[in-house]
Amino acid sequence: MSSASSQPSEKENFGHNDMPVQAISYAGEGEEFVILDGKKYYRHELMRAFAGTLNPGLAPYPKHEFGNASAIGLASFALSTFTLGLYYSGVKGIKTVNVVVSLCIFYGGLVEFLAGMWEFFIGNTFAFTVFCSYGAFWITLGTMNVESFHMLDKYEDPIMMQNAVGLFLVGWGIFTFLMLLLTFKATMAFVALFATLDVAFWTLAAGNMVQSATCVKVGGIFCIISACCGWYAMIAGMADKFNSYVQFHGLPMPVFEGKRKSKLKK
Protein backbone atom coordinates (compact mmCIF):
# COMPACT_ATOMS: atom_id res chain seq x y z
CA MET A 1 0.00 0.00 0.00
CA SER A 2 1.32 3.38 -0.92
CA SER A 3 1.11 6.45 1.30
CA ALA A 4 1.10 10.19 0.81
CA SER A 5 4.52 11.71 1.36
CA SER A 6 3.55 15.38 1.24
CA GLN A 7 0.49 17.44 2.12
CA PRO A 8 -1.62 18.26 -0.98
CA SER A 9 -2.59 21.81 -1.77
CA GLU A 10 -6.05 22.87 -0.53
CA LYS A 11 -6.89 24.16 -4.01
CA GLU A 12 -6.41 20.80 -5.69
CA ASN A 13 -9.37 18.64 -6.70
CA PHE A 14 -9.22 15.03 -5.64
CA GLY A 15 -10.82 11.92 -7.08
CA HIS A 16 -11.78 8.83 -5.10
CA ASN A 17 -8.20 7.55 -5.30
CA ASP A 18 -6.42 10.81 -4.49
CA MET A 19 -8.16 12.14 -1.38
CA PRO A 20 -5.75 13.98 0.96
CA VAL A 21 -4.55 11.79 3.81
CA GLN A 22 -3.54 13.76 6.87
CA ALA A 23 -2.24 10.80 8.92
CA ILE A 24 -1.85 7.08 8.50
CA SER A 25 -1.28 4.73 11.41
CA TYR A 26 -1.70 1.04 12.15
CA ALA A 27 -3.26 -0.77 15.09
CA GLY A 28 -3.83 -4.31 16.32
CA GLU A 29 -1.46 -7.10 17.23
CA GLY A 30 -0.78 -7.92 13.60
CA GLU A 31 -1.38 -4.38 12.36
CA GLU A 32 -4.67 -5.58 10.90
CA PHE A 33 -6.22 -2.12 11.24
CA VAL A 34 -5.36 0.92 9.13
CA ILE A 35 -6.28 4.33 10.54
CA LEU A 36 -6.84 7.04 7.92
CA ASP A 37 -7.63 10.54 9.15
CA GLY A 38 -8.84 9.18 12.46
CA LYS A 39 -11.08 6.49 10.90
CA LYS A 40 -10.28 2.83 11.45
CA TYR A 41 -10.54 0.29 8.60
CA TYR A 42 -9.71 -3.38 8.41
CA ARG A 43 -6.67 -3.87 6.18
CA HIS A 44 -8.51 -6.53 4.14
CA GLU A 45 -11.30 -4.03 3.37
CA LEU A 46 -8.84 -1.71 1.66
CA MET A 47 -7.14 -4.65 -0.04
CA ARG A 48 -10.51 -5.75 -1.44
CA ALA A 49 -10.86 -2.33 -3.00
CA PHE A 50 -7.61 -2.81 -4.92
CA ALA A 51 -9.16 -5.34 -7.29
CA GLY A 52 -12.74 -4.20 -7.07
CA THR A 53 -11.91 -0.67 -8.23
CA LEU A 54 -8.93 -1.73 -10.39
CA ASN A 55 -6.67 0.47 -8.30
CA PRO A 56 -3.32 -0.99 -7.16
CA GLY A 57 -2.60 1.97 -4.88
CA LEU A 58 -4.17 3.23 -1.67
CA ALA A 59 -7.94 3.08 -2.17
CA PRO A 60 -9.90 4.92 0.54
CA TYR A 61 -13.66 4.90 0.43
CA PRO A 62 -14.93 7.32 -2.25
CA LYS A 63 -16.26 10.79 -1.43
CA HIS A 64 -18.05 11.29 -4.74
CA GLU A 65 -21.49 9.97 -5.65
CA PHE A 66 -20.49 8.17 -8.86
CA GLY A 67 -20.77 4.43 -9.29
CA ASN A 68 -17.86 2.02 -9.61
CA ALA A 69 -17.02 2.09 -13.33
CA SER A 70 -14.45 -0.64 -12.87
CA ALA A 71 -17.20 -3.21 -12.37
CA ILE A 72 -18.50 -2.91 -15.94
CA GLY A 73 -14.94 -2.59 -17.26
CA LEU A 74 -13.94 -5.85 -15.58
CA ALA A 75 -17.17 -7.55 -16.66
CA SER A 76 -16.68 -6.63 -20.32
CA PHE A 77 -13.02 -7.68 -20.18
CA ALA A 78 -13.81 -11.00 -18.50
CA LEU A 79 -16.62 -12.12 -20.81
CA SER A 80 -14.73 -11.18 -23.98
CA THR A 81 -11.52 -12.82 -22.79
CA PHE A 82 -13.38 -15.94 -21.63
CA THR A 83 -15.11 -16.37 -24.99
CA LEU A 84 -11.90 -15.76 -26.92
CA GLY A 85 -10.11 -18.26 -24.69
CA LEU A 86 -12.74 -20.91 -25.39
CA TYR A 87 -12.32 -20.30 -29.13
CA TYR A 88 -8.51 -20.53 -29.00
CA SER A 89 -8.73 -23.64 -26.81
CA GLY A 90 -10.78 -25.40 -29.47
CA VAL A 91 -13.77 -26.06 -27.20
CA LYS A 92 -16.57 -27.90 -29.05
CA GLY A 93 -14.52 -27.74 -32.26
CA ILE A 94 -15.69 -24.20 -33.12
CA LYS A 95 -13.55 -22.74 -35.89
CA THR A 96 -15.59 -19.65 -36.85
CA VAL A 97 -14.78 -16.56 -34.80
CA ASN A 98 -17.85 -14.40 -35.60
CA VAL A 99 -19.47 -14.51 -32.16
CA VAL A 100 -16.18 -13.50 -30.53
CA VAL A 101 -15.86 -10.61 -32.99
CA SER A 102 -19.20 -9.16 -31.90
CA LEU A 103 -18.06 -9.19 -28.25
CA CYS A 104 -14.65 -7.75 -29.17
CA ILE A 105 -16.13 -4.69 -30.86
CA PHE A 106 -19.14 -3.85 -28.73
CA TYR A 107 -18.69 -5.26 -25.23
CA GLY A 108 -14.99 -5.81 -24.73
CA GLY A 109 -14.19 -2.85 -26.97
CA LEU A 110 -16.74 -0.05 -26.75
CA VAL A 111 -18.04 -0.70 -23.23
CA GLU A 112 -14.57 -1.24 -21.78
CA PHE A 113 -13.28 1.92 -23.45
CA LEU A 114 -16.19 3.91 -22.01
CA ALA A 115 -15.47 2.43 -18.57
CA GLY A 116 -11.93 3.78 -18.89
CA MET A 117 -13.23 7.24 -19.74
CA TRP A 118 -15.50 7.19 -16.68
CA GLU A 119 -12.50 6.20 -14.55
CA PHE A 120 -10.62 9.21 -15.93
CA PHE A 121 -13.26 11.58 -14.56
CA ILE A 122 -13.16 10.06 -11.07
CA GLY A 123 -9.37 10.16 -10.91
CA ASN A 124 -8.37 6.48 -11.23
CA THR A 125 -5.43 6.81 -13.63
CA PHE A 126 -4.51 3.13 -13.57
CA ALA A 127 -8.02 1.96 -14.51
CA PHE A 128 -8.31 4.73 -17.11
CA THR A 129 -5.09 3.59 -18.80
CA VAL A 130 -5.90 -0.12 -18.61
CA PHE A 131 -9.53 -0.01 -19.72
CA CYS A 132 -9.02 2.46 -22.57
CA SER A 133 -6.00 0.52 -23.81
CA TYR A 134 -7.61 -2.91 -23.70
CA GLY A 135 -10.85 -1.48 -25.06
CA ALA A 136 -8.91 -0.27 -28.08
CA PHE A 137 -7.20 -3.67 -28.28
CA TRP A 138 -10.54 -5.47 -28.46
CA ILE A 139 -11.87 -3.14 -31.14
CA THR A 140 -8.69 -3.62 -33.17
CA LEU A 141 -8.78 -7.39 -32.77
CA GLY A 142 -12.43 -7.49 -33.75
CA THR A 143 -12.06 -5.33 -36.85
CA MET A 144 -9.14 -7.48 -38.00
CA ASN A 145 -11.68 -10.25 -38.52
CA VAL A 146 -14.34 -8.13 -40.24
CA GLU A 147 -13.96 -8.68 -43.97
CA SER A 148 -15.17 -5.20 -44.97
CA PHE A 149 -12.18 -3.62 -43.18
CA HIS A 150 -9.72 -5.63 -45.34
CA MET A 151 -7.03 -5.38 -42.66
CA LEU A 152 -5.55 -8.82 -43.23
CA ASP A 153 -6.29 -9.04 -46.96
CA LYS A 154 -3.12 -7.11 -47.80
CA TYR A 155 -0.97 -10.01 -46.62
CA GLU A 156 -0.67 -12.29 -49.62
CA ASP A 157 1.68 -14.57 -47.69
CA PRO A 158 -0.18 -16.25 -44.79
CA ILE A 159 3.09 -16.75 -42.89
CA MET A 160 3.79 -13.02 -43.06
CA MET A 161 0.28 -12.33 -41.78
CA GLN A 162 0.76 -14.63 -38.80
CA ASN A 163 4.11 -13.03 -38.02
CA ALA A 164 2.48 -9.58 -38.14
CA VAL A 165 -0.27 -10.70 -35.76
CA GLY A 166 2.39 -12.26 -33.53
CA LEU A 167 4.31 -8.99 -33.32
CA PHE A 168 1.06 -7.18 -32.56
CA LEU A 169 0.53 -9.54 -29.61
CA VAL A 170 4.15 -9.12 -28.48
CA GLY A 171 3.50 -5.39 -28.10
CA TRP A 172 0.49 -6.09 -25.94
CA GLY A 173 2.50 -8.58 -23.92
CA ILE A 174 5.03 -5.84 -23.13
CA PHE A 175 2.27 -3.39 -22.15
CA THR A 176 0.59 -5.99 -19.92
CA PHE A 177 3.91 -6.76 -18.23
CA LEU A 178 4.36 -3.07 -17.41
CA MET A 179 0.88 -2.96 -15.89
CA LEU A 180 1.66 -6.16 -13.97
CA LEU A 181 4.61 -4.42 -12.29
CA LEU A 182 2.16 -1.97 -10.70
CA THR A 183 0.12 -4.67 -8.97
CA PHE A 184 2.62 -6.35 -6.65
CA LYS A 185 1.56 -4.28 -3.64
CA ALA A 186 -2.09 -5.18 -4.14
CA THR A 187 -3.72 -8.63 -3.89
CA MET A 188 -2.93 -12.05 -5.29
CA ALA A 189 -6.14 -12.05 -7.33
CA PHE A 190 -5.15 -8.73 -8.88
CA VAL A 191 -1.66 -10.01 -9.73
CA ALA A 192 -3.09 -13.26 -11.11
CA LEU A 193 -5.36 -11.36 -13.51
CA PHE A 194 -2.49 -9.51 -15.19
CA ALA A 195 0.05 -12.34 -14.89
CA THR A 196 -2.17 -14.89 -16.66
CA LEU A 197 -3.19 -12.32 -19.27
CA ASP A 198 0.47 -11.56 -19.95
CA VAL A 199 1.28 -15.26 -20.36
CA ALA A 200 -1.68 -15.53 -22.74
CA PHE A 201 -0.35 -12.72 -24.93
CA TRP A 202 3.14 -14.21 -25.13
CA THR A 203 1.99 -17.75 -25.86
CA LEU A 204 -0.52 -16.57 -28.48
CA ALA A 205 2.23 -14.46 -30.06
CA ALA A 206 4.50 -17.51 -30.15
CA GLY A 207 1.69 -19.63 -31.56
CA ASN A 208 1.24 -17.24 -34.46
CA MET A 209 4.93 -16.68 -35.18
CA VAL A 210 5.96 -20.34 -35.10
CA GLN A 211 2.61 -21.67 -36.35
CA SER A 212 2.09 -23.79 -33.23
CA ALA A 213 -1.44 -24.95 -32.52
CA THR A 214 -0.33 -26.10 -29.06
CA CYS A 215 0.85 -22.60 -28.10
CA VAL A 216 -2.43 -21.12 -29.31
CA LYS A 217 -4.38 -23.63 -27.22
CA VAL A 218 -2.27 -22.90 -24.13
CA GLY A 219 -2.80 -19.17 -24.70
CA GLY A 220 -6.53 -19.79 -24.82
CA ILE A 221 -6.42 -21.62 -21.49
CA PHE A 222 -4.60 -18.70 -19.87
CA CYS A 223 -7.21 -16.34 -21.34
CA ILE A 224 -9.89 -18.35 -19.54
CA ILE A 225 -7.99 -18.19 -16.24
CA SER A 226 -7.48 -14.43 -16.60
CA ALA A 227 -11.18 -13.98 -17.35
CA CYS A 228 -12.10 -15.84 -14.15
CA CYS A 229 -9.78 -13.52 -12.18
CA GLY A 230 -11.52 -10.56 -13.82
CA TRP A 231 -14.94 -11.84 -12.81
CA TYR A 232 -13.71 -12.35 -9.26
CA ALA A 233 -12.41 -8.77 -9.13
CA MET A 234 -15.73 -7.54 -10.55
CA ILE A 235 -17.85 -9.28 -7.90
CA ALA A 236 -15.42 -8.17 -5.18
CA GLY A 237 -16.09 -4.57 -6.21
CA MET A 238 -19.87 -5.01 -6.23
CA ALA A 239 -20.68 -7.38 -3.36
CA ASP A 240 -21.05 -5.85 0.09
CA LYS A 241 -22.88 -6.67 3.31
CA PHE A 242 -26.00 -4.93 2.03
CA ASN A 243 -26.52 -6.97 -1.16
CA SER A 244 -24.71 -10.24 -0.58
CA TYR A 245 -24.36 -12.88 2.12
CA VAL A 246 -20.94 -13.73 0.72
CA GLN A 247 -18.00 -11.34 0.78
CA PHE A 248 -15.11 -11.71 -1.66
CA HIS A 249 -11.62 -10.80 -0.48
CA GLY A 250 -8.31 -11.04 -2.30
CA LEU A 251 -5.29 -12.31 -0.41
CA PRO A 252 -2.87 -9.42 0.14
CA MET A 253 0.56 -9.72 -1.41
CA PRO A 254 3.49 -10.08 1.03
CA VAL A 255 5.07 -6.82 2.12
CA PHE A 256 8.87 -6.68 1.76
CA GLU A 257 9.45 -3.14 3.06
CA GLY A 258 9.98 -4.17 6.65
CA LYS A 259 7.76 -3.19 9.55
CA ARG A 260 6.03 0.12 9.11
CA LYS A 261 6.21 2.89 11.63
CA SER A 262 3.15 3.31 13.77
CA LYS A 263 2.53 6.72 12.26
CA LEU A 264 3.58 8.37 9.00
CA LYS A 265 3.94 12.10 9.03
CA LYS A 266 2.66 14.40 6.32
C-alpha positions in Angstrom: 0.0 0.0 0.0 1.3 3.4 -0.9 1.1 6.5 1.3 1.1 10.2 0.8 4.5 11.7 1.4 3.6 15.4 1.2 0.5 17.4 2.1 -1.6 18.3 -1.0 -2.6 21.8 -1.8 -6.1 22.9 -0.5 -6.9 24.2 -4.0 -6.4 20.8 -5.7 -9.4 18.6 -6.7 -9.2 15.0 -5.6 -10.8 11.9 -7.1 -11.8 8.8 -5.1 -8.2 7.6 -5.3 -6.4 10.8 -4.5 -8.2 12.1 -1.4 -5.8 14.0 1.0 -4.6 11.8 3.8 -3.5 13.8 6.9 -2.2 10.8 8.9 -1.9 7.1 8.5 -1.3 4.7 11.4 -1.7 1.0 12.1 -3.3 -0.8 15.1 -3.8 -4.3 16.3 -1.5 -7.1 17.2 -0.8 -7.9 13.6 -1.4 -4.4 12.4 -4.7 -5.6 10.9 -6.2 -2.1 11.2 -5.4 0.9 9.1 -6.3 4.3 10.5 -6.8 7.0 7.9 -7.6 10.5 9.2 -8.8 9.2 12.5 -11.1 6.5 10.9 -10.3 2.8 11.4 -10.5 0.3 8.6 -9.7 -3.4 8.4 -6.7 -3.9 6.2 -8.5 -6.5 4.1 -11.3 -4.0 3.4 -8.8 -1.7 1.7 -7.1 -4.6 0.0 -10.5 -5.8 -1.4 -10.9 -2.3 -3.0 -7.6 -2.8 -4.9 -9.2 -5.3 -7.3 -12.7 -4.2 -7.1 -11.9 -0.7 -8.2 -8.9 -1.7 -10.4 -6.7 0.5 -8.3 -3.3 -1.0 -7.2 -2.6 2.0 -4.9 -4.2 3.2 -1.7 -7.9 3.1 -2.2 -9.9 4.9 0.5 -13.7 4.9 0.4 -14.9 7.3 -2.3 -16.3 10.8 -1.4 -18.0 11.3 -4.7 -21.5 10.0 -5.6 -20.5 8.2 -8.9 -20.8 4.4 -9.3 -17.9 2.0 -9.6 -17.0 2.1 -13.3 -14.4 -0.6 -12.9 -17.2 -3.2 -12.4 -18.5 -2.9 -15.9 -14.9 -2.6 -17.3 -13.9 -5.8 -15.6 -17.2 -7.5 -16.7 -16.7 -6.6 -20.3 -13.0 -7.7 -20.2 -13.8 -11.0 -18.5 -16.6 -12.1 -20.8 -14.7 -11.2 -24.0 -11.5 -12.8 -22.8 -13.4 -15.9 -21.6 -15.1 -16.4 -25.0 -11.9 -15.8 -26.9 -10.1 -18.3 -24.7 -12.7 -20.9 -25.4 -12.3 -20.3 -29.1 -8.5 -20.5 -29.0 -8.7 -23.6 -26.8 -10.8 -25.4 -29.5 -13.8 -26.1 -27.2 -16.6 -27.9 -29.0 -14.5 -27.7 -32.3 -15.7 -24.2 -33.1 -13.5 -22.7 -35.9 -15.6 -19.6 -36.9 -14.8 -16.6 -34.8 -17.9 -14.4 -35.6 -19.5 -14.5 -32.2 -16.2 -13.5 -30.5 -15.9 -10.6 -33.0 -19.2 -9.2 -31.9 -18.1 -9.2 -28.3 -14.7 -7.8 -29.2 -16.1 -4.7 -30.9 -19.1 -3.8 -28.7 -18.7 -5.3 -25.2 -15.0 -5.8 -24.7 -14.2 -2.9 -27.0 -16.7 -0.1 -26.7 -18.0 -0.7 -23.2 -14.6 -1.2 -21.8 -13.3 1.9 -23.5 -16.2 3.9 -22.0 -15.5 2.4 -18.6 -11.9 3.8 -18.9 -13.2 7.2 -19.7 -15.5 7.2 -16.7 -12.5 6.2 -14.6 -10.6 9.2 -15.9 -13.3 11.6 -14.6 -13.2 10.1 -11.1 -9.4 10.2 -10.9 -8.4 6.5 -11.2 -5.4 6.8 -13.6 -4.5 3.1 -13.6 -8.0 2.0 -14.5 -8.3 4.7 -17.1 -5.1 3.6 -18.8 -5.9 -0.1 -18.6 -9.5 0.0 -19.7 -9.0 2.5 -22.6 -6.0 0.5 -23.8 -7.6 -2.9 -23.7 -10.9 -1.5 -25.1 -8.9 -0.3 -28.1 -7.2 -3.7 -28.3 -10.5 -5.5 -28.5 -11.9 -3.1 -31.1 -8.7 -3.6 -33.2 -8.8 -7.4 -32.8 -12.4 -7.5 -33.8 -12.1 -5.3 -36.8 -9.1 -7.5 -38.0 -11.7 -10.2 -38.5 -14.3 -8.1 -40.2 -14.0 -8.7 -44.0 -15.2 -5.2 -45.0 -12.2 -3.6 -43.2 -9.7 -5.6 -45.3 -7.0 -5.4 -42.7 -5.6 -8.8 -43.2 -6.3 -9.0 -47.0 -3.1 -7.1 -47.8 -1.0 -10.0 -46.6 -0.7 -12.3 -49.6 1.7 -14.6 -47.7 -0.2 -16.3 -44.8 3.1 -16.8 -42.9 3.8 -13.0 -43.1 0.3 -12.3 -41.8 0.8 -14.6 -38.8 4.1 -13.0 -38.0 2.5 -9.6 -38.1 -0.3 -10.7 -35.8 2.4 -12.3 -33.5 4.3 -9.0 -33.3 1.1 -7.2 -32.6 0.5 -9.5 -29.6 4.2 -9.1 -28.5 3.5 -5.4 -28.1 0.5 -6.1 -25.9 2.5 -8.6 -23.9 5.0 -5.8 -23.1 2.3 -3.4 -22.1 0.6 -6.0 -19.9 3.9 -6.8 -18.2 4.4 -3.1 -17.4 0.9 -3.0 -15.9 1.7 -6.2 -14.0 4.6 -4.4 -12.3 2.2 -2.0 -10.7 0.1 -4.7 -9.0 2.6 -6.3 -6.7 1.6 -4.3 -3.6 -2.1 -5.2 -4.1 -3.7 -8.6 -3.9 -2.9 -12.1 -5.3 -6.1 -12.0 -7.3 -5.1 -8.7 -8.9 -1.7 -10.0 -9.7 -3.1 -13.3 -11.1 -5.4 -11.4 -13.5 -2.5 -9.5 -15.2 0.0 -12.3 -14.9 -2.2 -14.9 -16.7 -3.2 -12.3 -19.3 0.5 -11.6 -20.0 1.3 -15.3 -20.4 -1.7 -15.5 -22.7 -0.4 -12.7 -24.9 3.1 -14.2 -25.1 2.0 -17.7 -25.9 -0.5 -16.6 -28.5 2.2 -14.5 -30.1 4.5 -17.5 -30.2 1.7 -19.6 -31.6 1.2 -17.2 -34.5 4.9 -16.7 -35.2 6.0 -20.3 -35.1 2.6 -21.7 -36.3 2.1 -23.8 -33.2 -1.4 -25.0 -32.5 -0.3 -26.1 -29.1 0.8 -22.6 -28.1 -2.4 -21.1 -29.3 -4.4 -23.6 -27.2 -2.3 -22.9 -24.1 -2.8 -19.2 -24.7 -6.5 -19.8 -24.8 -6.4 -21.6 -21.5 -4.6 -18.7 -19.9 -7.2 -16.3 -21.3 -9.9 -18.4 -19.5 -8.0 -18.2 -16.2 -7.5 -14.4 -16.6 -11.2 -14.0 -17.4 -12.1 -15.8 -14.1 -9.8 -13.5 -12.2 -11.5 -10.6 -13.8 -14.9 -11.8 -12.8 -13.7 -12.4 -9.3 -12.4 -8.8 -9.1 -15.7 -7.5 -10.5 -17.8 -9.3 -7.9 -15.4 -8.2 -5.2 -16.1 -4.6 -6.2 -19.9 -5.0 -6.2 -20.7 -7.4 -3.4 -21.0 -5.9 0.1 -22.9 -6.7 3.3 -26.0 -4.9 2.0 -26.5 -7.0 -1.2 -24.7 -10.2 -0.6 -24.4 -12.9 2.1 -20.9 -13.7 0.7 -18.0 -11.3 0.8 -15.1 -11.7 -1.7 -11.6 -10.8 -0.5 -8.3 -11.0 -2.3 -5.3 -12.3 -0.4 -2.9 -9.4 0.1 0.6 -9.7 -1.4 3.5 -10.1 1.0 5.1 -6.8 2.1 8.9 -6.7 1.8 9.4 -3.1 3.1 10.0 -4.2 6.7 7.8 -3.2 9.5 6.0 0.1 9.1 6.2 2.9 11.6 3.1 3.3 13.8 2.5 6.7 12.3 3.6 8.4 9.0 3.9 12.1 9.0 2.7 14.4 6.3 
